[in-house]
Amino acid sequence: MSPKHPSESLTILTDLVLPSETNPLNNLFGGELLARMDRAASIAARRHSRRITVTASVNHVAFNRSIPLGSVVTVEAKVSRAFNSSMEIFLDVWLEDRESGIRTKANEAIYTFVAVNETGNPVSVPPIVPETELEKERYDAALRRKQLSLVLAGKMKPHDATELKALFI
């Protein structure tokens, strides 16, 4: 399988925050943002693997900034690392100022998707070759996050998590 670059999976979803999608403070519901991020991550995973993909986990979500009614919101998703059948997708959420057009980062998330065949069994995905400095940082961190997850789940012994241990030595 030929390696791919994160940019090949780049998915950008831009939408407006409507009244039916807001809470009593007139900010976008967190669940609505999660759904938008899930859709973007799903498309990015599909672009990378060219297979059916399913959400395996939502590893991290940071709601750092409220997104008010009427805002233009952009969700950018890219595969940050591919393992055997799973892919980590890093998402950045941008808020566009209605008057100036200046974009500021509002939120971020990390999802894991798994590529499957028509019967739902996991299938291999191409490896990732990061290009930019940010892609390289996210690529390296993905392995540490995976090792931490495996250690916490009891599927890996702590002394075998070499990249994770390196942070503390």
HELIX and SHEET records of a PDB file:
HELIX    1   1 PRO A    6  SER A    9  5                                   4    
HELIX    2   2 PRO A   19  GLU A   21  5                                   3    
HELIX    3   3 GLY A   30  SER A   49  1                                  20    
HELIX    4   4 GLU A  133  LEU A  152  1                                  20    
HELIX    5   5 PRO A  158  ASP A  160  5                                   3    
HELIX    6   6 THR A  162  ALA A  166  1                                   5    
SHEET    1   A 5 THR A  11  LEU A  16  0                                        
SHEET    2   A 5 VAL A  72  ALA A  82 -1                                        
SHEET    3   A 5 SER A  86  GLU A  96 -1                                        
SHEET    4   A 5 ARG A 103  VAL A 116 -1                                        
SHEET    5   A 5 ILE A  52  PHE A  63 -1                                        
END                                                                             
